């Protein structure tokens, strides 16, 4: 193998090792920070968040359907539109929160208590 290829191989290996070290440090930092902020997170906590998102989604969609059925050819009531916006924002915020929680679980930043290993 020519010397340049060997150097390139070593550089790649060093780079991969460095990024593995970064990932480990990031994982530990996240584990520490999340545990300090949230305490333990159980499977039940995780599922409750998912159920909350489902309920907010269904409430929002119900209101969308209700508004469309009630409005007909009339202009929509501005108060109803504001209510709908608040429902959508609540749903979207909860969904983003659940996505962040799921990401943390998938990345190993949290372990669910009560989960089998």
Helices and strands as residue ranges (DSSP letters): H 3-38, E 41-42, H 43-71, H 78-106, E 112-113
